[in-house]
Amino acid sequence: MDNEESKLNFPKREEEILEFWEKNKIFEESIKQRKGKKKFVFYEGPPTANGQPGLHHVEARAFKDIILRYKTMRGFYCERKAGWDTHGLPVEIQIEKELGLKSKKEIEEYGIEKFIEKCKESVWRYRNEWEKLTERMAYWLDMKNAYATMTNDYIETLWWIFKETEKRKLLYEGYKVLPWCPRCGTALSTHEVSQGYRKVKEESIYIRFKVKSKDSEWQNTSILVWTTTPWTLPSNAALAINSDIEYVCVPDPEEENHWLVLGKKNFEILLGKGFFPETYKNLPAFQIDSFSGREMVGLEYEPLYPDNAPYKVYAADFVSAEEGTGVVHIAPAYGEDDMRLGKAEKLPILSLVDEEGKMLKPGYKWNGMFIKDADPLIVEGLRQRKLLFKTEPYEHDYPFCWRCDSPLMYYAKTSWWLKTTAVKQKMIAENKKINWHPEYLKEGRFGEWLKDLRDWAISRERYWGTPLPIWRCGACKNYSVIGSYDELKKKTLKSGNKYFVMRHGFAEHNSHDIASSNIENDNYKLLPKGKKEIAKTAAKLKKEKIDLIFSSDFLRTKETAAAVADIIGIPKENIFFDARLRDVNVGIFDAKPDEEYHRYFSSNLEKFSKAPPNGENLTDLKNRLMRFLYEMEEKYKERNILIITHEYPTWLIQAGAKGLTDEEAVILKGKKKDFIGTGQMMKLDFIPLSHNQNFVLDPHRPYIDKILLKCEKCGGEMKRINGVCDVWFDSGAMPFAQNHYPFDFAQGKPFANKKLEYPADYICEAIDQTRGWFYTLLADAILLGRKAPYRNVLSLGLVLDANGQKMSKSKGNIVLPIDLMNKYGADAVRWYFYTINQPWDEKLFKESDVQAVLRRFILIFWNCFTYWKIYGRAAGSRTSYGSPTSIINKWLLARFNQVALEATKMLDNYDVVSTGRLLENFVIEDISHWYIRRIREKMKNPNSKEAKEINAVLGKVIMETAKILAPFTPFISEMMYQEMNPSSPRLRSARESVHLENYPVVGKTLSAASKKLLKDMEVTRDIVSKALEVRTKFGIRVRQPIASLKIKSQISPASPRQSRGRANLKNNKELLELIKGEVNVKEIIFDKNIKEEIELDTMITQELREEGILRDLIRQIQDIRKKEGRKPNEMLEFFMATDEKGKNFIVKYAKEFKKSINAKSIIVRSVLEGGYDVKVGEFVFLIKSEK
């Protein structure tokens, strides 16, 4: 950075702005002030927080934020909830690496519960980094109320969606060939597979399958087959041909009197590749037998690896004459087409590969080897048996696991499927209603994907994910899809027990408010008040027909149990005492006032994690109570059980039975002193829940696996099927699940009487999400019978390094976004993404481009503001001056209105780049290079009427431009806004921040006068541009005045618009003066007879030459003033030392010179001590200044 950039220190100023926003809650206020206005709905695609955010995340967040800020300033109510994608293989693989686990078997040996808990911990590992980046780049997002796909509420909505798809007959179980990752041990969906294709070069092989026939016509004949997957050959069950293709039987070039059968076109292709001798091109007809594929159907052949299969030739329409040999080897276990043919022809499924991709064929060298490692040995075995005809390198796209990078295989498995093909046409129709940016994705990448849509393999044989809510009966095989936790509770197998919880009666320690939790100090008896309470409660209990009483073993609870038992008639042998039902252990606070124990904690919530010395916390208490309760559930059936305990245990056993979190348990207790009064009783509604080790509801594995249901069909026991959902199903359901739809929309719930915010008006993610989140959002919605879940989608190109390589740690080309922002500022990084190229284009990132953005645009805009601030202060800080009279001021306002109109239209159409470039051009070319250049001279007299008008116009335009730029560059816009408000009374508004302002509205169209002025100025600038080109051509610097400029005034048929525009300038003195000033000419002449559009008089007279020297001298003195830090309007005394010629020159132009440099006086001497050496033309000066 240069000195000017370092001095400004944008990153530091941005940090100050962040503090200002946080202190004054500007983001929250920006949403609050729009409440009740029309909604603009946005969906945040959830990132995974178990990895560091990268530069590509800045790109996505930048393009999200700008639209949200813009829409907010346009008056929309625009909530934006953050989200986290917390499930799936990305998390599992990371934990596997950390624990050194290499397979599912090792995970299960380690323990699923421990593994899952590790996954839970890891998902928030980099949350702070994500939130810090989000804040630092000014992406305004509600992080406090973020949704997370792992929460119970989110999962319940996913279960509801499953239930709805089942009701719509769109969920089914099927045995199909699907993409399988042998390393992860799970199936993948087609949209997952699409993200992992890579170019690979492998050895493909051509194999002989010997025909098995008594017919002499087929003796010594082999069918030639091509395959790229030798490992599938041991599972071969049949061969397939196309009955409409013509086949040939040609001599086997490697074995005399033997023949090869293949497709005729395929033979010609292989002949051209040199697979057959050149002489085969001229083989006589009798040596090439040609026939239809139909003649081969039913033909038997000798198996390569004999097994229980028919080994026949079948007809299939998927066989091609363009690739291979026109014959396909069929292994139903490893190909979709193979499986379809296998089912149609009732072929056996020979699966000789296990789920880890290891070969299962005892007796062969490759038995137990991974499929890709087995390939060379299989090929060598075929070679030795003279069954291998040729090998050929083959480059093709091969699928790899999108998360672990292992090669996939196609594998026959039983899986659960969503029938997306049934709603394919609906998806295609809804896609046509979506506004895609870029437009070509609608019918291209995304549209083509929908046309080739397959059913969605939704189940995964993994651990950390949304459990499939499907239970199957072990007896009748009936299955049940559960759509809510309430439904799960209703169908859970129950003991039939009924539970009642009672607090002991009022005792001696209660009368003194003393804590009593140490059994060794237990000497507190019931008081008469307590005995009365017990009698009253016991009378109510009679109708409950209690079978068993379990009590805490403290004196007061024992006395309570005995009294209740006596009243309701329970024999002593049915009364049991259990230490797990004791009161919370208060440790050092035992026998002390209750208040001392409570004061030890900042809140009830803290009691769950903090224990007093020698005591326990409430989580410990809850866990021992719940272990007791689950033991009761296991041990007894159809019993009515009374539990007699203390106040806190009564509260915590209720919380545990409901599976409440600590926060929910605190809410359950409320603000009342006691959860339950002494001697009081309440019913305990308990159904075994899927809970974690702290008895909090947790529907994840392995907890959910323990929940058994009762089969509604036969009354048998139902177990959950062993699997989780595709993680993409999670994120695709976020429009519904982020707000716990439909559950929290019921009466009495948070969103009662409110509509679901659906569909989104805008979503934005990287282009790879066309087959990821963009697709699953649409699929989840259409499966539910909804319309498209988004109206506008912006797809972003990848961010690569300068060489076009993907950024990764291993390549050492990672760019840390925070470091970049701390060096150049977040505004510069944002502006880079907004203007470097179209959003959907790849970005070859270079740090120098960000630096260029800072210097090219950010600094220039700041300099324009600084210029206004300095001269505006001198001119009285007025920013309102009625209607401007000067044409340059009229033009700037008209041009701003034009830019504002165009920017609004572009952003309404989500055209961020065009808007950014328009604004950049406006700031650089219109304000800085044109307007400010033309008004500098007038601003040298700050008290003039002209200067005050300029100050008002420029101030207004800068302020309004800052508002337009606020969604793009939120920091610099805020800096300007905050500085302009206090310094400019007439610009001051009631708004605390630029981001609470409305977006500038300038009407729907420009006035006729404005349009004419803009056209005239366009012509003016065109003339100036052409004139300056001529100056450059003749090497005449701009500060050198010239005599005249001729403009062709004759209207030309070739360019009537430009010619007419030039002719219109004749009578416009102000525009002519602009031309004079910018081109630096003394006179403008309109001449219809000149050949070119303009002509310059390039003859420099002595007078003109001296005037040019004077201008050079003035410029250098102005530079000296800047170096010395002089203010523009500061009057100085100048001392100059020069020779006689120099003195004469100064004397000659003294008046103009003095005025131009703002001098009190100019004293010329022969000698001067110190100062600046200045050389202009043939003159040399030594110059210094004083106040």
Steps between C-alpha positions, in 0.01 A plus 500: 500500500613858442510765774152628421346155540691433822391836637134425434523146646163380376517170694533688829216735410288198409560350845375824652188485286439141615512621860256779415255255340523259791466769766196655335345174374477637148437162335217420737356850455515471120265201520285635780419826320366304199271276703155488350630583152493262206725202562803406299573136583855369498630150568855456625670187366651343812878457507677235706681655796749216551737660246657844459315748275678581175509775242219338302277541805573875492387503137169332584438713807580819309241426231243407762557807714479757223152392391373478858632847584360642178155353557500626859584853385222467243254455786462122523485306826793269451580251773810290440549199725838332505523123474743216562528171316611268779449141385656264254817346370709819509474496878536123535812480283668776699435314826615170348832662409540650845429167669700297251196296394503352152169316460146469626603188688761700691242772574265243650784347702583848630134552585230677300395712797853627566548559127176697473586715799836581337314600184272729702797672660680552170219669307553825689879490489536797266177678583689796648706534181185492286325757716810720507525492120128569464527804727832626358375508141172665613274214392199582712349173612303393806758273660331494840192317372674279246348168402709183523416176324590291809241651735200300614252745350674494162507119497133479591411705194710265288305208641178680415618535140573127489152428627347731240692335215384161621139622505549617142642156411837654413709300748593139433758234574678346205784269409689694237845568370620828639824691543683359800805625687692195623709713736203675664282191472194684376293578195506840331231681307545600137534868591780413742674290235480785251731706723783248501574407138862512386683416180688170540700284262462126549566180309186376331500142373352296216416142605396186315186324623499157335172400341357176636303334219469163323426686178808477274436857392605621847794266554829668603320833527530758775291806568724804545410721798650830620500616862663770712433311826678162501402453866135452394581203271485234776138611556407468130158340451423567133598685182286764332474592131278739305264304279487790252878517452684317224773268626793330328701186560865553404815286530675528835841650405667337799362149470479307173162352403328695775248776456391816678148645507445877542292783360575591138550871573703413807720273288566786257594730789737242652646428159583869472668486841727217382342230712473285188758461218482743204420202277160472670393806302502286186371170637276319252132491584503127574746562786275761664164368603245780554173449688240670720534510876170312526679184386719509811220521756491187717851395406688342791865563587764363735524706821827663593443402865230230519216563743126444516390700193354427155787670310295588194476789256206738543372795299522849655439845350776666703773323302674741260675451167713807566699381799677177592406191300122523481480236774469581872587268786219496754566498875163595655658584836714781356309692234160665472442375146630158602258489795201595282585229250565256783158564652329472162671169419508372862878480502681414823680783679853378553647740755864408542612829657433602860397845624865597552571434131689177565477203265326185627616206290696244700764314306617799297805715567288812504258372763473756783664778297348842433332506160742744335798307638348175373459626142860429383493146644164425338631626165817293532295190578291554185820548299640171622175328403521656153171680556651849485493642148630855548549770761450868428560816709165665554446853633160565645315677780496283809305573819685551827351555843439873537623486859766231544630498140480120464398346166134403504349181373150423384357248740168321549353583839168530671442868562223747566405726212302816441310467175616825343430361152128514587520877547762565231264682266380719785861589581569585136187718486590682823856553380367696205356754747833561674718795400846354460812713495656413263191426294657210310508282812121467489499285188869412514680351798195498728236431237695211349548355848124498554437337161729209592367479855519169687331401823678626809684238706427663834640255756861485616663215693678741732478645849499880530190622327124532518380148586258350253164505683405153377432202728445144376321217674717193557196272475285616208757732331251787500670839519389829651622852419498730803423866434539661843627443851140481623429220255818327613385518862156363413646201318792427736479166681404581856517319832147597591626654825347818640720729706418758767755726670447641846703740712536416870282685750601820678793413731709669766769626264230657279385715786852646527576507124805280558659279235515130589671262260747308717353168618742500796339819633147381431291573810222717360154356573165585351307774676124489559450728199681247288294209629180683408634564147583130463156387617332730250715382210472133600123524487528607133740214431250233605326511163834449319536147641870526581687167489850601608661785690862602439640760736812695580669357808493824704295505822244748371437300180487170689240647735308631199509157333383324815212745549383473138528120505294482816223718353477331159570148626841412356677216685853566630653250259385722214689803636859539377766758586750611238796739552458623140185682608683717754500878480773684309831480685575860598846414635642764734160671521340208686330609823535863391226737384363417158579852385876442533480210257298703249732802526792279398360498144439784256183330376304176509658413166849509648395234752498243217872541431643627827507302822565635849812365676440136605161511328340422164351702216146462373611295201643242740174505695287458189714214371468291819126561510459396138710187544260407779199570279627296205574214737137510616385496139712195426419308818124552541202472266147634543569642849394825666809639670526784751839672531555699820788744487593869543432827315799513261476127418130546418591783261792313341323166455224685316759675281682175434179315413425767242857495365542873561821693450642694793348822366160334455520354851554850643194621310302204637578605856412861434562781747307351792700413811400134511423282202259302718371566850571274796267201514384561143478238224503511120465245225819411313430441132785278395570325174852377421665758276792506265736677736870572540713419802349798685144390426434786259286416200735407216365324193848415368661161487559292704235633739214477252601143414389390849142617455264214418150546362190286508389374160149618425451210261598198709593642841862393455817688584624757250865607474630804319672423173871561520573819308507878481387748235701644216647817653379697198144418605570695820603824334237468227229502766613826665206714374280285725738372767667832593178602675388151611214484249221397542530444875582856610219637283228333708289692749695602808833465321750774399372538142129446563281677243805582288579382151813311413751734334487327166627512233829688523528810287874446476764233556865504401773235508783358286426340165568149630181534704294460181522128574522550874299744708317667210375157395412362843309817590286445192472124548395521867241765415345324201489167686284685756271628226629857527599745231863592427671606825682798349424768243846635422829316521849635442762237423863585567820391328785332682782701656832357380858613542675715241597187304148362488567241771258416778612650831604242759733464796693224326581732209592786730290746303236576764415868550370582847206742463551670836865576419392647167241724665740609770741610228272670247166529674182297452353757260788445257456122515125529449542744210749261339235228483231741382697633204779259395269299270151355488398320823475164327843523336804338658724742686876458468584677821799733524561716805620778273145524360367585847773760545407641159134524608604695808706747300282517192164547665486510881774762534369712215152510652654588838710772336186649342340505842815648656509771234140593575568490874797738473355749253145455625611609846666804347183577306286493810407130517174562320354207312174645381489795263168490319504433127851518354570760236832365369479249215770278653297475821177437311679229306641327811153482657349372175778246462453382858128455441576303185745277688257452790224396260724255317643359824150438635391318186816290496482400866129422466618252236783372727761639260764584759803521270346744253385716790844494658671595177244775437565650844876465465490683169279769650738562791821485299409649163203723577572636849878480531638532147236731356299693757766570763756591233260757358406664833843524665568855383163622626553339841816708552268784596296319768285801582373540148146419403631242253706320767205481737280352227769247406541404864127437536474293181813295555408435865155379402635271228768351724248436776248339265773300327612373841144376555495321165837348579403400854391148401828456309752669729329531839806633683614794287137601449453507876825695551386770258148509636619542858742777405254684276214504745656698785693729267205573275187623675289487187601140424433390855216247519323318779685181408777369720670312217511501123364145522182632657447733204268442208654426165509818288185536291522740205176428320425254223654693213715802420355831391536607137735780609722256686514265205601785268764623743646151535518460122662842461756420769568165336581683176711751692706227661538321170645817346734544797613140472578531130680829553717354774587210270628752245704673771656167589571424136696828463663473843336814640441476874158606631636791707634658183229735364431495127335757280192331364287190457289455188184287513331367189148640502359344182254217572641177361269228359739240645471627855203737520458465881855604587506771231168647609621495859812698404289749310283547812805617695542818294271703720582339832767725649536301823576176318741680268676642805524146639666386179737795507601431856545125457683515165680823604425701185440872455231479235247252358403530135220310325603422143299278267787475251764321713573140404511346849242535773736733687823685426751657742725794425830346610709813440637613841576874509744650752210642697329161514827334593550738795145441614570127498814554706297708746248218541782250564645731762162542670449122510840444660434764764164337578689174550733679743198628695374139529839372616506764770144416607359844410125541484359589155365839610801588717668830390878471494801723439727357228872560462665419168864507393580505127706675233406819314302315233301324770430828682371657180275202441350521850448876474327458161244252635498614862128571530379168360780311675420649842131420470557144382728402787296684767791725597498804729812618326782372279852619582764425239867497609829405351594270789288294737590260779309170481190430298396285206678487164256543214588485128245601236594561140827696497439641851638376833350614831570441869168537685390507862185618675404649834173589670 
